[in-house]
Amino acid sequence: MKPTVLRSGDRVALVNPSTAVHDPAAVQRAEAVIKGLGLIPVVAHDFLARPRDLRGSMRHRLDELHGAFADPSIKGVFCARGGYGVSEIVAHVDYDLIDRHPKVFLGFSDLTLLQLAIQRRTGLVTFHGRMPALGRFPAYSLEALHRAVCSAAPLGELRNPGEANPLRPTYPLRTISSGVAEGSLVGGNLAMILAGMGTPWEIDTRGAIFFFEDVDESPYSIARMLLTLKHAGKFKGITGVVAGACARSDGASEVTPYGLNEVFDHVLGDLGVPVFSGLAIGHTDEQLTLPLGVRAQVDAGACKLTVLEAGVVA
């Protein structure tokens, strides 16, 4: 199931299922991003006043999320930021409501768990991309988001931003296992994918191109999470793997005298499917937006990911 494409002048609700936003400047940044897409931001009057007790906060977040999906004047639902908190509410979300009122839903990081749950419970395509209240929102990220949610054309080949210094690239593309394959696009934040294991919203990787990203995790932690997925059979039946940004995660240490490249080679190199790393997905200012659940093609020898179908309908 795909949501309707966002058109100029559509109203988009800013919601906050994760860590509270108490900074008015962050809300102003989010409003500016939404306006930059030609859309109208809708922010609840009590958006900055989330209750600090756990029970009150959960109720507040659920009401905000449900209200955005139930409101017929709202055409898109953008999460302000990630952080922590989705694990508390994911079991209490009204997925039947979302199923009845499918809309563009944007998030990543902590929101991965909610996106997995929405996909499992409703089949709705959601969007893994930069959230509007986060720091800088470069033109590259804004254009990537606009192409994904404001156009009913397939995204086609996803390209990293231009490199200021090609000798020391910010996004070094690297082939791990060559090959070309197609599949549905699934994935997200690696830690949150692990958090969903053993739950009703556990990731389904069958017939899928699996992508992942993370932040502030050591190489041994990335290795452990990938090995857990491997031991759980989540790499059986996949058609390809794309490793996005694992920001601030590549430092070798006394505990782990190896980096991410060695981890990826060791854990992913024997899967027998195309695998490459370095695409601008995840905790980076310059960030691609990916529609979850649509058909895509991976060409690992050329380090290319091509989205074959749109995530929205006209």
Buried (B, 14 or more C-beta within 10 A) or exposed (E): EBBBBBEEEBBBBBBBBBBBBEEEEBBEBBBEBBEBBEBBBBBBEEBBEBBEEEEEBBBBBBEBBBBBBEBEEBBBBBBBBBBEBBBBBBEEBBBEBBBEBBBBBBBBBBBBBBBBBBBBBBEBBBBBBBBBBBEEBBEBBBEBBBBBBBBEEBBEEBEBBEEEEEEEEBBEBBBBBEBBBBBBBBBBBBBBBBBBBEBEBBBBBEEBBBBBBBBEBBBBBBBBBBEBBBEBEBBEEBBBBBBBBBBEBBEBEEEBEBBBBBBBBEBBEEBEBBBBBBBBBBBBBBBBBBBBBBBBBBBBEBBBBBBEBBBBEE
